[in-house]
C-alpha cells in the first residue's frame, strides 16, 4: 500500500521521470513545456512526499539517487503502459507495428521463443522480425524501431543499451560424450570441434582460458550460422561452443550438456539500439519487456 493509502502526485511523477531520464531539470522543462521553476517545485513536492532527496545536483545537471533510479525504472515502465493503454483505447482496432532487426541466431534461439509472452500482454502491438546475417548495421535502410546485436552499436540519434549477458562455453550431446572420452579441456583439442565462421576465435579463446596451449590447427567443420553448429552437436557430431543464453532449453532438457562449466568466455553482451529520448508507449513497453527478459537469465552454477 502506498503512503497514506494513496498514490504519489501523478503530475510530479511525470516530471520526476523526465528529469531522471534526461539528467537535467532544464531539459525536463523543455520536454514537458513548463518552466524550470515548475519542474523544481514538482520535484520538491515528491521529495517531501517520500521524505528524502531524489537527486544529487551538480554543475552538469542532476542525477537520481540509487533508490530513485530503481523507482524511476518502475515509474517509466508504468507510464509507458498507461500511454500504450490510452493509445489503444483512443485508436480502437488500430495495431501498432514494431519493426525489429536482429541476427538469425538471436531471433531463432532467444527472441521468437519468448515473443508470445509479450504478445499475450500486448495484443495490439505487432512485432515484425527481420534478420541480417551480418553484425554490421550501416547497411540497414529500413527505419527499424529496435536493432539487436551481440555487441554495442552506435548510430546518430539512437541509444544503445545492454540487456542480456553473453557467456559462452562448450556444449556436446550425451551420445557424443559416451563415444568420445573428454575428461579434461586438453582432450577437446583432439575432438571434432564445431566452429562458427563469425566467431573463429571462440575455441582458441576458450582453450587458452582453460589453460590449454596449442599451436596446431583445430579440427572440425565451420558453420555459417550458430544454430547449425548446435544442430551438429546435438546430433553427436562434435562439440560446439556458444552463448549459454541461446541454449537454455537445450541444456535444461539434456539435449546438450555443458562441458567444464568452470571455464566460460565473457563477451560484451547482447545490446539493443533504439531511438534516443523516445516516448512511443508501445516501444517503451517492448524495451522494458526486453530488459526484464534479459534480467531473468541466470547462468547455472557449476558444481
C-alpha positions in Angstrom: 0.0 0.0 0.0 1.2 3.5 -0.8 1.9 6.2 1.8 -1.3 7.3 3.5 -3.2 4.8 1.3 -2.8 7.0 -1.8 -0.6 7.3 -4.9 2.2 9.9 -5.1 1.2 13.1 -7.0 0.9 11.9 -10.6 1.9 15.2 -12.2 5.1 15.2 -10.0 5.8 11.6 -11.1 5.8 12.6 -14.8 8.2 15.5 -14.0 10.4 13.1 -12.0 10.5 10.6 -14.8 11.6 13.3 -17.3 14.2 14.7 -15.0 15.7 11.3 -14.1 15.8 10.2 -17.7 17.4 13.4 -19.1 19.6 14.2 -16.1 18.5 17.8 -16.4 15.8 20.0 -14.9 16.1 22.3 -17.9 15.7 19.5 -20.5 12.7 18.1 -18.5 11.1 21.5 -18.5 11.6 21.9 -22.3 10.2 18.4 -22.9 7.1 19.0 -20.8 6.6 22.6 -21.9 6.7 24.0 -18.4 9.1 26.3 -16.6 12.3 25.3 -14.9 10.7 26.6 -11.6 7.7 24.4 -12.1 9.9 21.4 -12.5 11.8 22.2 -9.3 8.5 22.7 -7.4 7.2 19.3 -8.5 10.5 17.5 -7.6 10.4 19.2 -4.2 6.8 18.1 -3.7 7.8 14.5 -4.5 10.9 14.7 -2.2 8.6 15.9 0.6 6.2 13.1 -0.1 9.0 10.4 0.3 10.9 12.3 3.0 14.2 12.0 1.2 16.2 13.7 -1.6 15.7 12.1 -5.0 18.5 13.8 -6.9 22.2 14.8 -6.4 22.8 18.1 -8.0 26.0 19.0 -9.8 27.3 21.6 -12.3 26.4 19.3 -15.2 22.8 18.7 -14.1 21.1 16.3 -11.8 21.5 12.5 -11.1 18.9 10.4 -9.4 20.0 8.7 -6.2 20.5 5.0 -6.1 17.0 4.3 -4.7 15.4 6.9 -7.0 17.0 5.2 -10.1 15.2 1.9 -9.1 12.0 3.9 -8.6 12.5 5.6 -12.0 12.5 2.3 -13.9 9.2 1.4 -12.3 7.7 4.8 -13.0 8.9 4.9 -16.6 7.6 1.4 -17.3 4.2 2.2 -15.7 3.8 5.5 -17.6 4.7 3.6 -20.8 2.0 1.1 -20.1 -0.6 3.8 -19.3 0.4 5.6 -22.5 0.0 2.4 -24.5 -3.4 1.6 -22.9 -4.6 5.1 -23.7 -3.3 4.8 -27.3 -5.2 1.5 -27.7 -8.4 3.0 -26.2 -8.3 6.1 -28.5 -7.4 4.0 -31.6 -9.7 1.1 -31.1 -8.8 -1.6 -33.7 -5.5 0.0 -34.7 -2.4 -2.2 -34.3 1.0 -0.5 -33.6 3.7 -2.3 -35.5 7.2 -2.5 -34.1 10.0 -3.4 -36.5 12.9 -5.4 -35.0 16.1 -6.4 -36.8 18.4 -9.0 -35.4 20.6 -11.9 -36.4 19.1 -15.3 -37.2 20.6 -16.9 -34.1 19.2 -14.4 -31.7 15.8 -14.4 -33.5 15.5 -18.2 -33.5 17.2 -19.1 -30.2 16.1 -16.3 -27.9 13.5 -13.7 -29.2 10.9 -15.8 -31.1 10.6 -18.4 -28.3 9.7 -15.6 -25.9 7.7 -13.4 -28.1 4.3 -15.0 -27.3 4.7 -13.8 -23.7 4.8 -10.2 -25.0 2.0 -10.6 -27.5 -0.3 -12.1 -24.9 0.1 -9.0 -22.7 0.1 -6.6 -25.6 -2.3 -7.9 -28.3 -2.4 -4.6 -30.2 1.3 -4.4 -30.7 2.6 -6.4 -33.6 6.3 -7.2 -33.6 7.8 -7.9 -37.0 11.2 -9.5 -37.0 13.7 -9.4 -39.8 17.2 -10.8 -39.7 20.6 -9.9 -41.0 23.5 -12.3 -41.4 26.0 -9.5 -40.6 26.6 -7.9 -37.3 27.1 -4.6 -39.1 24.2 -2.1 -39.1 25.3 0.6 -41.5 23.7 -1.2 -44.4 20.2 -1.2 -42.8 18.0 1.3 -44.6 14.5 0.4 -43.2 13.6 2.6 -40.1 13.7 -0.2 -37.5 12.4 0.5 -34.1 14.9 -1.8 -32.4 18.1 -3.4 -33.6 19.6 -6.2 -31.6 23.2 -7.4 -31.9 25.8 -9.3 -29.9 27.9 -6.1 -29.4 27.4 -2.4 -28.7 26.3 -0.2 -31.6 26.4 3.5 -32.4 24.0 5.5 -34.6 23.2 9.2 -34.5 20.0 9.9 -32.7 19.9 6.4 -31.2 20.5 4.9 -27.7 22.3 1.6 -27.2 21.6 -0.5 -24.1 23.0 -3.8 -22.9 20.1 -6.1 -21.9 21.5 -9.7 -21.7 24.7 -11.4 -20.6 26.7 -13.2 -23.3 28.6 -16.0 -21.6 29.9 -18.9 -23.8 31.1 -22.4 -23.2 31.5 -25.8 -24.9 28.4 -28.0 -25.5 28.0 -31.6 -26.6 25.4 -34.3 -26.6 25.4 -37.3 -24.2 25.8 -39.6 -27.2 29.0 -37.9 -28.4 30.4 -37.9 -24.9 29.6 -41.6 -24.5 31.6 -42.3 -27.7 34.5 -39.9 -27.2 36.3 -39.6 -23.9 36.5 -35.9 -22.9 37.9 -35.8 -19.3 39.9 -32.6 -19.4 40.0 -29.4 -21.6 43.1 -30.8 -23.2 41.0 -33.6 -24.7 39.0 -31.1 -26.7 42.0 -30.4 -28.9 41.6 -33.9 -30.4 37.8 -33.8 -30.6 35.7 -32.8 -33.5 35.1 -29.1 -32.8 32.2 -27.2 -34.4 33.3 -23.7 -35.4 31.3 -20.6 -36.3 32.5 -18.6 -39.2 31.8 -15.3 -37.5 33.5 -16.4 -34.2 36.5 -18.3 -35.4 38.4 -17.1 -32.3 35.9 -18.8 -29.9 37.7 -22.1 -29.5 41.2 -20.7 -29.2 40.0 -18.2 -26.6 38.3 -20.9 -24.6 41.2 -23.3 -24.7 43.6 -20.5 -23.6 41.2 -19.6 -20.8 41.2 -23.3 -19.7 45.0 -23.4 -19.7 45.4 -25.4 -22.9 48.3 -24.3 -25.1 48.1 -25.4 -28.7 49.7 -24.2 -31.9 48.1 -26.8 -34.1 45.1 -26.2 -36.4 41.9 -27.1 -34.6 39.9 -29.8 -36.3 36.2 -29.7 -37.2 33.8 -28.1 -39.6 33.0 -24.4 -39.9 29.3 -23.3 -40.0 27.9 -20.1 -41.2 25.2 -20.0 -38.5 25.2 -20.7 -34.8 22.1 -22.9 -34.9 23.8 -25.2 -37.5 26.7 -25.8 -35.2 24.3 -26.6 -32.3 22.3 -29.0 -34.6 25.6 -30.8 -35.4 26.5 -31.0 -31.7 23.0 -32.3 -30.7 23.3 -34.9 -33.4 26.5 -36.4 -31.9 28.9 -34.8 -34.4 31.2 -33.0 -32.0 31.5 -30.1 -29.5 30.1 -26.7 -30.2 30.8 -23.5 -28.3 28.2 -20.8 -27.9 26.3 -18.4 -25.8 24.6 -20.1 -23.0 21.7 -17.6 -23.1 20.8 -19.1 -26.5 20.8 -22.7 -25.4 18.8 -22.6 -22.1 16.1 -25.0 -23.3 18.7 -27.4 -24.8 20.6 -27.6 -21.5 17.5 -27.8 -19.4 16.2 -30.7 -21.3 19.6 -32.5 -21.6 19.7 -32.2 -25.3 23.1 -30.6 -24.9 25.4 -30.9 -21.9 27.8 -28.2 -20.7 31.5 -29.2 -20.5 33.8 -27.8 -17.9 31.4 -25.0 -16.8 34.1 -23.5 -14.6 35.6 -22.0 -17.8 33.4 -19.6 -19.6 34.1 -16.7 -22.1 32.7 -13.4 -21.1 31.7 -11.3 -24.1 30.4 -7.8 -24.4 26.7 -8.8 -24.1 23.6 -8.6 -26.2 22.6 -5.0 -26.9 19.6 -3.2 -28.4 19.6 0.1 -30.3 16.5 2.3 -30.4 15.7 6.0 -30.9 17.0 8.2 -28.2 14.6 10.0 -25.9 11.7 8.1 -27.5 8.3 8.5 -26.0 6.4 5.9 -28.1 4.4 4.0 -25.5 4.4 0.7 -27.5 8.2 0.9 -28.0 8.7 1.8 -24.3 6.8 -1.3 -23.2 8.7 -3.5 -25.6 12.1 -2.2 -24.4 11.1 -2.7 -20.8 10.0 -6.2 -21.6 13.3 -7.0 -23.3 15.2 -5.8 -20.3 13.1 -7.9 -18.0 13.6 -11.0 -20.1 17.3 -10.4 -20.2 17.5 -9.8 -16.4 15.7 -13.2 -15.9 18.6 -15.1 -17.4 20.8 -16.6 -14.7 23.9 -18.6 -15.6 23.6 -22.1 -14.0 26.2 -22.5 -11.3 28.6 -25.4 -11.8 29.1 -28.0 -9.1 
